[in-house]
C-alpha cells in the first residue's frame, strides 16, 4: 500500500500487517516487534478486535505476601538470616522491626 505522508512530503510504502497470524497471547511490545509495527498500533488493534490482553512475558512475583509473626524475629541475627528463616523478604523484616520499635516506648 502506498500512502501520502505529510511528514516526508511524498509517497511512502507501508507493508501490510497480517493480523490473522498474530499471537495475541504476547504482551504488546513483543507482539509489535514480531509484526514490525509500533506498540500504539497493536494496542489499537487489540481493542478494536476485542482481543484479551497478553499474558506471555509478564513478570511473576517471586514471593507472595505472607503473614509473619513479629515475635519470631531474632534480634541477634541479621535481617537476611531472619528473612530466610521466616520465608519472607528482608524488606518485610525491616518493616516489622520498625513497627516494633515505634510501639515500644
Rosetta blueprint (number, residue, H / E / L):
1 X L
2 X E
3 X E
4 X E
5 X E
6 X L
7 X L
8 X L
9 X L
10 X E
11 X E
12 X E
13 X E
14 X L
15 X L
16 X L
17 X L
18 X L
19 X H
20 X H
21 X H
22 X L
23 X L
24 X L
25 X L
26 X E
27 X L
28 X H
29 X H
30 X H
31 X H
32 X H
33 X H
34 X H
35 X H
36 X L
37 X L
38 X L
39 X H
40 X H
41 X H
42 X H
43 X H
44 X H
45 X H
46 X H
47 X H
48 X H
49 X H
50 X L
51 X L
52 X L
53 X L
54 X L
55 X L
56 X E
57 X L
58 X L
59 X L
60 X L
61 X L
62 X L
63 X L
64 X L
65 X L
66 X L
67 X L
68 X L
69 X L
70 X H
71 X H
72 X H
73 X L
74 X L
75 X L
76 X L
77 X L
78 X L
79 X H
80 X H
81 X H
82 X H
83 X H
84 X H
85 X H
86 X H
87 X L
88 X L
89 X L
90 X H
91 X H
92 X H
93 X H
94 X H
95 X H
96 X H
97 X H
98 X H
99 X H
100 X H
101 X H
102 X H
103 X H
104 X L
105 X L
